[in-house]
Amino acid sequence: MAWSLDPKTQDILDKAAGRGEITHPEAVHLLTLPLESREAAALMRAARDLSLADFGKKGERHLHIGLNTAPCPHNCKFCSLTREAGIFKENKEFPEEQVLAWAVAAEREGADALNLMTTGDYPFSRLLALGRLLSSRVETPLVANTRDITHKEGEALLAAGFSGFYHAVRLGEGRDTPFPESRRLKTIQVIRDVGLLWMTCVEPVGPEHSSAEIARLMLLSRKHGAVYSGVMRRINFPGSPLAVHGMISELSMARMVAVSRLVMGDTPRAHCTHEPNAVSLLAGANLFFPEKGSSPRDREAETGRGRGRDLTACGEILREMDLDPDLASNVFPRNHRARTRAV
């Protein structure tokens, strides 16, 4: 017997199934559905149906490689890699040989992309050098996750072998970070102008963030054409100034993942959740980020020995939820690198 849902929720889900654009008020309504309700369950099912229709059974794994630890001077409140956090007191880079070894192993294990993350003051020339090295040794697409950039720097990333750029307008931008939202939006335009693929998600979500604020960033991802979006919850490292707010649950994050999936409609090539969890796969996510190197959510310098899940563990979760990490990537078609180099 079919469930009877409240009319407003049913109308929004019907609209989403027909590929209609979800509005801000509609997204806010979905974000406030009680987690134990039939409506929330139907929301997650609708999001999963969209992802299965658009992405098939593909489970994406994009390996995050944090290149350095440092007392970053920007002091974003949610990040363990800052001066004020006091966890990492010296600038340390993972050796080039280690980064290369991680990349080679990841390609052998079937990673769909390599995301190279830096702190805000990491030398841009070093990121370019690593891009050139890795792109000469592996075919796995490279994604930069670094500071705001100019058009000239974006073109340099392309020339160094990068195909994409992860960049987010963060929740609490200008409040929990020192950066105005306008600066982030300018970089997103640069990314698109130079021909890099723009990746993002709504992050880092905590209980203090309103449904209206979360929904606004979901619509921003769709408006500016993100290749993928999704939701990452904030992880409170020891001593975090935001720990007073607590953390959202994985189930709450799954509801947000589902709303984000409906908001993105037919524009994305994948939909992400972080940290890896099974319940969000039932809510439309199909992209995980295994992790090596530094992480803004960890006090371990090498998150692979801390919070980070590896490629094997992420693959096992995907398979348990009937997704297949061995299928070809939807985000980076197999001839993507060849086309990029030809350009």
N, C-alpha and C positions, 0 to 999 in steps of 0.2 A: 504494500500500500504506500502510495506517495505521501511524503510529508506535506503537511499544510504549513506554509510559512506566512509571516506577517506580510501584508500586501506590499509595503514599501520595499522590503528586502527582496521579495520575489520580483518586483518590477526592475530593480537594479541588476539582479542576476540575469534576468531575461535580456536586458539591454546589453550586458557584457557578453552573453552568449552570441548575440547578434552582431558583435564587434562595435557596439556603440561606445562613444567616449564617456567614461565615468567623470562626473563633475566633482568639484571639491566638496560640496555638501553631501553628495552620495558617498564619497570615500570616507568622510567623517562618520556618517551613519554606520557604515560597515565596520569601521574601527572600534565602534562602541558596542557592537553586539556582544551580549554575555557569552563568555567562553564555553559555558556548558549548554548553550542553547542549540536548538535544531538549526536556527538560522546561521550560526557560526559554522556548524558542520557542513551545511549546504554551501556556504561561501567557500570553504576550503576545497570541497569537491568540485565546484565550478572552476576554481583556479587551476586545480590539477587537470581537469578536462581540457582547458585551454592549452596548458603546457604540453600535454600528450599530443594534442592536435598539431601544435606548432613545432615541437622539438622531438617528437617521437619518444622512443625509450632512451635517448641519449642522456647519460649522466656525465656532466663536464667536471674535470678536475684541473684547476689552474694553480700551479704551485707558487705560493708566496715565498720569496727569498728576501729576507731582511738583510741588507748589505752591511749595516753598521749599528753599533750602539754608541750613544753619546749623551751628554747632558745638554739636550737641545735647548737653545735660548728662547724658543717661541712659547714654551710652557703651556701647551694646550692641556686643559685640566684632565682630560680623559686618557692621557698618554703616559706610559711608564718611562718613555725615553726622553724625559725632560730634566732640566736643571732642578726645578722645584720638587720633582718627585724624589730626587736624591738617591735613586737606585743605581744608576750608571754614572760614575764620576769621571770617566776618561773617554776620549774619543778612540774607538777601536773598530777597525774594519775586519771583516772576515777575509782571509787570504784569497787572492784570485784563484789559486788552485782549488780551494774548498768550494768556492762558488761554481767553478767549472765542473767539479766532481758532482755537485748536487744537480746541475743542469743535465749532465750526461746521463746520470742515473735516472732522472725524471723522464727524459726522453725514452730511455729503455723501458721504463715502467708505464709508458703511455700517457704522460701528462699532455693536456691539450694546450697549455700556455705556461710561460714562466713570467711571474709578476715580480719585478725588481723594485723593492721598497727601500727608501732612504729617509733619514731624518731631514729636517728642513734646512740644515746648514751643510749637508753633504756636498762635496765638490762636484759640480755638474760635469766637469771634464772626466772625472773618474767614472761616472755613470755611462758616459758615451764610450769610454774605453772598454768597459765591461760589455756593453752592447755589441761593440765590434768583435770582441773576442768570442762571445757566446754565439753570435750569429754566424761566425766562421766555423763553429764546431758542432752546432746542433741545428736542426730544422724546426724545432718547437718555437712557435711565435713568442716574441718578447713584448711585454707590457711594462711601461714605466709607471711607478707610483712615487712621485717626488713632489717638489715644491711647484709653485706657480711658474709658468714659463712664458717666454716671448715667442713670436712667430719664428724668429731666427733659431731659437733653441728647439722649437718643434720640428723644424726642417732638419736640424742636426740629429735629432733622435731618429727620424726616418732614415737618414743617411747611415746612421750607426746600426741599423737593423731592427729598430723597434716598429711594431705594427699597431700597438694600442697604447692608451694612457688612461690609468685609473685616476679619477679626480672627483671629489665629492664636495658639494655645499653641505657642510655639516650642521647637524642640529646644534643650536647654541652658537652658531658662527658669530664672531664679534663679541660674544659673552664668555664662552668657554675657550675661545681661541682669540688670538690678537688680530685676526684677519676680517676685513669687511666682506660681506657676501658678494659685492660687486667685483672684488678681485678674483674670487673663485669663478664667477660667471665669465669674466674676461678670458681666463685661461681655458674654460670649456669652449669658448668661441675659437680661440687659437687652435685647440686640438682639432676641431672640426675643419677649420680653414686649411690647415696644412695637410689634412688627409689621414691623420691618425684616427683609429677607432676609439670612441669615448665610452669608457666603462664607469659605472658608479653604483652606489646603493644608498639607501637612507640609513644614516649612521652618525654616531653611535647612540642607539636608542636607550633611554633610561625611563624610569617611572615618572620623572618630572616633566617629560615632554608631552605636550598636549596633542590630542588627536588632530586638531586643526594644523598645528605646526608640522606634524608627520605627513599629513595628507598633502600639504603644500609642496613638500619636497618630492613626494611621489609624482605629482603632476609636473614638477619641474623636470624630472627625468624624462618623462614622455615628451614634453614640449621641446626639449633640446636634442631629442633623438639618441638617447643612450642605447648602445648595443646590448647591454644588459643592465638591469637594476635589481633591486631586492632589498633585504633588510639585514643589518648587523646590529646585534645588541651590544651595549656597553658592558665590558668586563671590568670590574673594579679591582685594580691591582692594590696590593697592601699599601696603605697610606694615601689612597686616592682622595682628593678633596671632594669628589662626587659620591663617595661611598655612603654618605649620609642619606642619599636618596634611595639606596638599594639597587636592585637589578630586576629587570623583567624576566619572566619565565620563558622557557622555550615554547610553551603552548601559546603564550601571548605573542611571541615573535612570529609564530606560524600564522596567527590571524593577520598580522601585519603583512607577512609575505604574500598571503592570499589577496589582500586588498591591493597591494602593489602590483601583483600579477594582472588583476583585472584592470587597473588603471593603465598599465603599459599596453594593453590590447595586443595588436598584431605587430608592434614595432620591434620587440626585442628578438635576439637570437638565443637567449638563455635567460634564466632567472636565478638569482643567487640567495644564499643564506649563509650567515657566519655567526658563530662557529658551527662546524658541521653537526647536524642533528637530523634524526629521522622524521620527526613530526612535520617539519617544514617541507619535506618531500611530498607529503600528503596534501600540501597547501600550494603547490605550483612551483616550488623550487626544483632545480635540477643541476645547480652549479655549486660545488664545494671548493674551498681553498685549503688544501694541505699546506703545511708551513715548515720552513726551515729558516735558520738565521734569527734575526731580531724580530720582535713583535711588540707593538704598543700595548698589548694586553698581558704581557708576561714580565716577571722579574728575572727569569732565566735569560742569559745572553743568547743562548741557542734554544729557541722555543721548541725545537724537535726533541729536546730533553725536558721540556716543560709542558705547556698547554697544547702545543701544536700537534695535530694529527698528521700522519704521513699519508702518502699516496695509497698504500695498501689498505690502511684503515678506512680511508674515505671511499675507496672502491668497494670494500665490503659492505659499508652502510648503503651505498647506492644499489648494490645487487640485492641486498635484503629487502629493499623497497621496489624491486622489479625494474630497476633502471640499469642500463648497460654502459659502463665507462669505456668499453672497447670500441664502441661505434665511433664513426668520424665526427669531429667537432662541428657543431652548427655555428659557433662563433667565428672560428677560423677554418674555412674550407681547406682541404688538403693542398690546394694549389695557391693558397693565399700568399705565402712567402714569395713564390715565383712571380705572382702578379705585382707584388710590392716592389721587388727588385727591378722588374721591367720598367715600372714607372720612374 
